[in-house]
């Protein structure tokens, strides 16, 4: 799996069936090699390929102990390539393809789902009719640990009969998590896509369990299950291996102490199990220790991408709830200011939700923190029943993110390290885009701060890649964009003492309820967002296109 391409280097992740020495050779003489490392009886490698030719596409091969394994013998797919950008790529366009919520293919899922948008996207790239994006940005629910396929359920029931603790239909142990990734990523088209287009990933809740870290009381309740400690430890360990490692650049890998220990360990099982337990600690208002950081950032040309952890490190202390702990928020602020043209924030949970839902979540957060026990218990019950846990349910973080975007959009001369424009003032970004998923419908919304900003601030939500919304829910979701319904919900939140948001937002495209992929094209000072859905025949078609 091709993960990061940075200058003349690239990182490639792979899993093997047994220990081996891995060698990757690309056209032009670029190479990389490393032995596999082992954990939980499985074998993995992160290979850094060096010496790539700038501004080119170079086919590559993979050998294990001298035996050629990729491309697969008899493959009819186009060659897997590593595409590099020019040494000076400031004027090169940047293309990011994004989405979230992907169950396995219909053959493995046991459910009749509409065609997989990632399969459709891969087939189109194979046909050579469209350019490959610079990066795939996958925004959560890459696998579903709590909504497993019929095949995985059969496997789990057998394990439970053999004494492995846990629910019959949900994964708990590392070995069980590996079955989810195998089922999802062995899809031939997707496997080829991952081999030739770099990708970054962040988790949402279903990598672990629905509503993960909704609240402090949720954590207390889930911890009462005998299988929870193993599930969270093995789940985070498997996420670190299968998804997070590939988000790191070659320099970040070299500087990561955990990776250095794991890759040099004969068996990293115990090391990763302890790591999984240790990092399962949400932030707190009192704890100033810096938690393990799942958020990450990278630059592609003149575009800065910052992808935020919306799950593991939440501050859940009543009265001080926050989407990120203070140390990670400071890190984000540092990355949000810098020398770039376009700022793209990856957030598995949409920042701007349908207004009625936003006000409902803000109301719910307030009553769930009521001093009256019965009122608070009712609020918590509502929160869990309707998944009221997006940015609006962390009101201080919602407001802080909006204030950050407003200041950046003004081109605040006091903001550190923005490029100096005409007259000596710091220039505002050309655009700010928040990429999100989770909500199983796709839409584009524009923020309105009540003043003219040089920078458009947009919410781009694309979900699901391969899942579906129950038909009865679709009218309700559409209805939640209604101004009349929003006024009623705002009245409810106002009655609980919630202040009016400092900004408004308007839907400019959608909602679309089918499977979809989104693409953000950035060129010069302009941005184009495109949502494409899948037809019954599995082809992509345009759903929406918004230029800003």
RONU-554765 format. One line per 10 residues: number of its first residue (from 1); their letters; for each residue x, y, z of C-alpha. Coordinates in steps of 0.05 Angstrom, whole numbers. Each point is the difference from the previous one (the first is absolute). Example, Ala and Ser with C-alpha at 12.3 -4.5 7.8 and 13.67 -1.06 7.14 Angstrom:
2
1	AS	246:-90:156 ~ 27:69:-13
//
This chain:
548
1	XXXXXXXXXX	0:0:0 ~ 30:66:-23 ~ -9:49:58 ~ 42:64:-4 ~ 40:32:-56 ~ 46:55:26 ~ 49:31:-49 ~ 44:-56:-27 ~ -23:-50:53 ~ -61:-44:10
11	XXXXXXXXXX	-26:-46:54 ~ -32:-67:-16 ~ -37:-43:51 ~ -11:-74:-8 ~ -20:-62:39 ~ 33:-67:-15 ~ -19:-72:19 ~ 68:-14:32 ~ 64:38:19 ~ 38:25:-60
21	XXXXXXXXXX	49:51:-27 ~ -39:48:-43 ~ 31:35:-60 ~ -35:52:-42 ~ 30:23:-66 ~ -27:57:-43 ~ 17:22:-70 ~ 58:48:0 ~ 39:-37:54 ~ -39:19:62
31	XXXXXXXXXX	-1:-54:53 ~ -19:-16:71 ~ 7:-61:44 ~ -14:-23:71 ~ -16:-63:38 ~ -71:-12:24 ~ -18:10:73 ~ -47:-46:37 ~ -59:11:47 ~ -58:-46:21
41	XXXXXXXXXX	26:-53:-47 ~ -3:46:-61 ~ 56:30:-41 ~ 4:72:-27 ~ 49:47:-32 ~ 6:75:-12 ~ 48:12:-58 ~ 30:68:-15 ~ 17:4:-74 ~ 54:52:-15
51	XXXXXXXXXX	29:30:-64 ~ -65:11:-38 ~ 3:44:-62 ~ -38:66:8 ~ -62:14:-42 ~ -8:-71:-26 ~ -40:-64:7 ~ 45:-60:16 ~ -25:-72:-1 ~ 25:-42:58
61	XXXXXXXXXX	6:-73:20 ~ -1:-35:67 ~ 42:-62:17 ~ 1:-41:64 ~ 66:-37:12 ~ 15:8:-74 ~ -68:-27:-22 ~ -42:47:-42 ~ -70:11:30 ~ -24:66:-30
71	XXXXXXXXXX	-27:11:-52 ~ -36:-66:9 ~ 15:-53:-53 ~ -49:6:-58 ~ -28:66:24 ~ -42:36:-52 ~ 1:66:39 ~ 43:59:-20 ~ 69:4:33 ~ 3:28:70
81	XXXXXXXXXX	39:65:-2 ~ 28:51:48 ~ -15:69:-27 ~ 44:57:23 ~ -11:75:-4 ~ 49:50:-29 ~ 57:24:44 ~ -33:69:-1 ~ -74:-17:0 ~ -28:66:22
91	XXXXXXXXXX	-38:10:-65 ~ -23:-73:-6 ~ -74:-14:13 ~ -17:-43:60 ~ -55:-53:-1 ~ -27:-33:63 ~ -52:-56:-4 ~ -38:-13:64 ~ -57:-37:33 ~ -18:-44:59
101	XXXXXXXXXX	-42:-59:23 ~ 17:-60:-42 ~ -24:-70:14 ~ 29:-59:-37 ~ -21:-20:-70 ~ -70:-29:-11 ~ 30:-70:-7 ~ 27:3:71 ~ -48:45:36 ~ -63:-42:-7
111	XXXXXXXXXX	-41:63:-11 ~ -29:27:-64 ~ 35:67:-3 ~ 5:48:-59 ~ 65:-4:-40 ~ 64:17:36 ~ 24:70:-20 ~ 73:-17:14 ~ -4:-60:-48 ~ -31:46:-52
121	XXXXXXXXXX	54:52:10 ~ 55:-53:-7 ~ -30:-27:-65 ~ -2:69:-29 ~ 73:11:16 ~ 17:-67:-32 ~ -34:23:-64 ~ 47:59:-3 ~ -55:51:-14 ~ 14:42:62
131	XXXXXXXXXX	62:25:35 ~ 20:-33:65 ~ -8:43:63 ~ 59:20:41 ~ -30:-32:62 ~ -58:-42:25 ~ -26:28:66 ~ -42:-53:36 ~ -39:31:57 ~ -22:-56:45
141	XXXXXXXXXX	-38:-66:4 ~ 50:-34:-47 ~ -23:-64:35 ~ -60:-16:45 ~ 19:-36:63 ~ -71:1:27 ~ -39:-13:-65 ~ 33:-61:-29 ~ -15:-40:-62 ~ -34:-68:-1
151	XXXXXXXXXX	68:-32:-13 ~ 33:34:58 ~ -59:-16:46 ~ 9:-74:-15 ~ 73:6:17 ~ -15:37:65 ~ -52:-51:23 ~ 51:-55:-9 ~ 51:38:42 ~ -51:15:54
161	XXXXXXXXXX	-17:-75:5 ~ 75:-12:8 ~ 3:46:61 ~ 19:68:-29 ~ -40:53:39 ~ -43:51:-36 ~ -65:11:-37 ~ -18:-51:-54 ~ -4:53:-54 ~ 55:50:18
171	XXXXXXXXXX	75:-5:-1 ~ 42:4:63 ~ 69:-30:-12 ~ 56:23:-47 ~ -7:-64:-41 ~ -74:17:-10 ~ 17:71:-22 ~ 47:-27:-53 ~ -59:-37:-32 ~ -35:67:-10
181	XXXXXXXXXX	59:30:-37 ~ 10:-62:-41 ~ -73:-1:-20 ~ -1:73:-19 ~ 69:9:-32 ~ 5:-65:-39 ~ -52:29:-50 ~ 42:-4:-64 ~ -17:70:-26 ~ 10:33:67
191	XXXXXXXXXX	65:-39:11 ~ 26:27:-66 ~ -24:70:16 ~ 37:0:67 ~ 63:-25:-35 ~ 3:60:-47 ~ -33:60:34 ~ 29:25:66 ~ -49:-1:58 ~ -9:27:70
201	XXXXXXXXXX	-53:-23:50 ~ -32:19:66 ~ -47:-41:42 ~ -72:15:20 ~ -40:-41:50 ~ -14:-65:-38 ~ 73:-19:-2 ~ -11:-12:75 ~ -75:4:17 ~ -60:44:-16
211	XXXXXXXXXX	-1:65:41 ~ 72:-10:23 ~ 16:53:53 ~ -68:34:-4 ~ 4:21:73 ~ 32:-14:67 ~ -60:-42:22 ~ 4:-40:-66 ~ 72:-18:17 ~ -20:-22:70
221	XXXXXXXXXX	-56:-44:-27 ~ 41:-33:-55 ~ 57:-16:48 ~ -47:-46:39 ~ 4:-51:-57 ~ 50:-55:14 ~ 27:3:-72 ~ 8:76:-6 ~ 73:8:23 ~ 23:-51:-51
231	XXXXXXXXXX	-43:29:-54 ~ 25:72:8 ~ 73:-22:8 ~ 0:-46:-61 ~ -44:47:-40 ~ 48:59:9 ~ 60:-45:-12 ~ -29:-25:-65 ~ -19:70:-21 ~ 71:23:14
241	XXXXXXXXXX	28:-54:-45 ~ -52:-1:-56 ~ -17:73:-6 ~ 41:49:43 ~ 71:-22:-19 ~ -13:19:-72 ~ -19:71:19 ~ 72:14:22 ~ 52:27:-47 ~ 68:-34:-6
251	XXXXXXXXXX	30:51:49 ~ -58:-9:49 ~ 9:-76:-3 ~ 74:7:16 ~ -16:45:59 ~ -58:-41:28 ~ 25:-38:61 ~ -56:-51:-1 ~ 13:-18:-73 ~ 75:-7:15
261	XXXXXXXXXX	-15:-47:58 ~ -52:-41:-39 ~ 42:-7:-63 ~ 61:-24:39 ~ -38:-47:46 ~ -3:-74:-13 ~ -73:-1:21 ~ -35:66:13 ~ -65:-30:26 ~ 8:19:73
271	XXXXXXXXXX	29:68:-18 ~ -60:17:-44 ~ -50:-29:50 ~ 27:46:55 ~ 0:58:-49 ~ -73:-12:-16 ~ -19:1:73 ~ 42:61:15 ~ -27:44:-55 ~ -73:-16:16
281	XXXXXXXXXX	-5:61:44 ~ -41:58:-24 ~ 25:70:15 ~ -22:34:64 ~ -3:72:23 ~ 48:-16:57 ~ 50:-44:-36 ~ 54:41:-34 ~ 40:-60:-24 ~ 2:-5:-76
291	XXXXXXXXXX	-38:-61:-24 ~ 22:-43:-59 ~ -16:42:-61 ~ -41:-33:-55 ~ -10:67:-37 ~ 49:14:-56 ~ 18:52:-52 ~ 34:4:-67 ~ 10:48:-58 ~ -13:-16:-73
301	XXXXXXXXXX	24:56:-43 ~ -31:64:26 ~ -55:-38:38 ~ 4:-17:73 ~ -40:-59:25 ~ -12:-8:75 ~ -39:-63:20 ~ -29:1:70 ~ -15:-56:49 ~ -74:9:17
311	XXXXXXXXXX	-4:-61:45 ~ 56:-26:43 ~ 25:63:35 ~ -65:36:13 ~ -6:37:66 ~ -63:-30:32 ~ 1:37:67 ~ -70:30:10 ~ 3:75:-7 ~ 66:-3:-37
321	XXXXXXXXXX	-15:-46:-59 ~ 46:11:-59 ~ 12:-36:-66 ~ 76:5:11 ~ 41:7:64 ~ 37:65:10 ~ 68:-26:-23 ~ -28:-27:-65 ~ -41:62:-12 ~ 64:42:6
331	XXXXXXXXXX	33:-47:-49 ~ -58:11:-48 ~ 4:75:7 ~ 74:-2:-18 ~ -16:-41:-63 ~ -59:45:-19 ~ 48:59:-6 ~ 54:-5:-52 ~ 23:11:-71 ~ -54:-31:-44
341	XXXXXXXXXX	-56:20:-47 ~ -55:-49:20 ~ -16:-29:68 ~ -36:-67:1 ~ -23:-28:67 ~ -18:-74:3 ~ -52:-14:53 ~ -36:-66:2 ~ -60:36:30 ~ -30:59:-38
351	XXXXXXXXXX	12:68:31 ~ -62:30:-33 ~ -59:-46:7 ~ -72:12:-23 ~ -20:60:44 ~ -58:-35:35 ~ 46:-57:21 ~ 54:49:22 ~ -49:36:47 ~ -26:-66:26
361	XXXXXXXXXX	70:-23:17 ~ 17:66:34 ~ -64:-5:42 ~ 16:-72:18 ~ 70:16:23 ~ -27:52:47 ~ -55:-43:32 ~ 45:-61:6 ~ 43:43:46 ~ -59:22:42
371	XXXXXXXXXX	8:3:76 ~ -66:-39:4 ~ 16:-74:-4 ~ -64:-20:-36 ~ 8:54:-52 ~ 73:-18:-12 ~ -18:-74:-6 ~ -54:17:-51 ~ 49:42:-40 ~ 51:-57:0
381	XXXXXXXXXX	-53:-49:-23 ~ -19:45:-58 ~ 73:12:-18 ~ 14:-74:-8 ~ -66:-18:-33 ~ 9:52:-56 ~ 76:4:-5 ~ 3:73:22 ~ 76:5:3 ~ 25:44:-57
391	XXXXXXXXXX	36:67:7 ~ -65:33:23 ~ 0:-48:60 ~ 68:29:19 ~ -24:71:-3 ~ 65:33:22 ~ 39:-36:-54 ~ -51:17:-53 ~ 5:74:17 ~ 76:-2:4
401	XXXXXXXXXX	6:-32:-68 ~ -46:53:-30 ~ 40:56:33 ~ 65:-29:-27 ~ -28:-2:-71 ~ -27:71:7 ~ 67:27:22 ~ 36:-37:-56 ~ -51:24:-51 ~ 10:72:22
411	XXXXXXXXXX	74:-5:-14 ~ 14:22:72 ~ 66:38:-1 ~ 14:-27:70 ~ -7:-73:-21 ~ 69:-33:-1 ~ 36:-22:-63 ~ -51:15:-55 ~ 29:23:-66 ~ 8:75:-5
421	XXXXXXXXXX	-46:31:-53 ~ -6:69:-30 ~ 9:57:49 ~ 36:-43:51 ~ -62:-34:28 ~ -4:-75:6 ~ -38:-31:-58 ~ -62:-41:15 ~ -3:-72:-27 ~ -31:-9:-68
431	XXXXXXXXXX	-49:-50:31 ~ -15:-39:63 ~ -34:-68:-10 ~ -23:-49:53 ~ -4:-71:-27 ~ -46:-47:39 ~ -41:-63:-2 ~ -39:-41:52 ~ -72:23:-13 ~ -16:-45:-60
441	XXXXXXXXXX	-19:57:-46 ~ 40:49:-41 ~ -5:75:-3 ~ 37:66:-7 ~ -12:58:47 ~ 30:70:4 ~ 13:37:65 ~ -24:72:8 ~ 36:39:55 ~ -43:62:-9
451	XXXXXXXXXX	56:39:-33 ~ 36:-3:-66 ~ 60:-46:3 ~ 54:-7:-52 ~ -2:-75:11 ~ -60:-46:-14 ~ -10:-50:56 ~ -34:-64:-24 ~ -26:-65:31 ~ 9:-58:-49
461	XXXXXXXXXX	-34:-64:25 ~ 4:-65:-39 ~ -30:-63:30 ~ -9:-58:-9 ~ 50:-31:-48 ~ -35:-67:7 ~ -58:-3:48 ~ -70:29:0 ~ -51:41:39 ~ -66:-35:15
471	XXXXXXXXXX	-53:29:-47 ~ -46:25:56 ~ 58:42:28 ~ 13:39:-64 ~ -61:47:4 ~ 18:16:72 ~ 72:17:-19 ~ -24:43:-57 ~ -50:33:46 ~ 55:18:49
481	XXXXXXXXXX	26:52:-49 ~ -67:37:2 ~ 4:71:28 ~ -66:-9:36 ~ 23:-63:35 ~ 67:34:16 ~ -38:58:34 ~ -38:-49:44 ~ 64:-37:19 ~ 35:66:13
491	XXXXXXXXXX	-57:20:47 ~ 11:-65:37 ~ 75:12:9 ~ -13:72:20 ~ -47:-24:55 ~ 58:-40:29 ~ 44:61:1 ~ 42:-15:-63 ~ 28:62:-33 ~ -15:13:-73
501	XXXXXXXXXX	57:-24:-45 ~ 47:55:-23 ~ -10:-22:-72 ~ -53:-26:-47 ~ 6:-49:-56 ~ -38:-17:-63 ~ -4:-65:-39 ~ 23:13:-72 ~ -3:-72:-26 ~ -34:-65:21
511	XXXXXXXXXX	-21:-37:40 ~ 15:-63:-40 ~ -13:-67:32 ~ 35:-50:-46 ~ 71:-27:3 ~ 50:53:-21 ~ 71:25:-3 ~ 20:73:4 ~ 57:36:-34 ~ 30:67:18
521	XXXXXXXXXX	40:32:-56 ~ 44:59:19 ~ 35:41:-53 ~ 30:69:10 ~ -49:38:45 ~ -61:-39:-21 ~ -33:-63:28 ~ -51:-48:-31 ~ -37:-52:42 ~ -34:-57:-37
531	XXXXXXXXXX	-44:-56:27 ~ -10:-61:-44 ~ -50:-55:14 ~ -6:-71:-27 ~ -52:-23:-50 ~ -34:-68:4 ~ 52:-25:-50 ~ 57:22:46 ~ 22:60:-40 ~ 14:69:29
541	XXXXXXXX	-44:60:-18 ~ 2:73:21 ~ -44:18:60 ~ 26:69:15 ~ 55:48:-20 ~ 15:63:40 ~ 54:51:-19 ~ 27:49:51
//
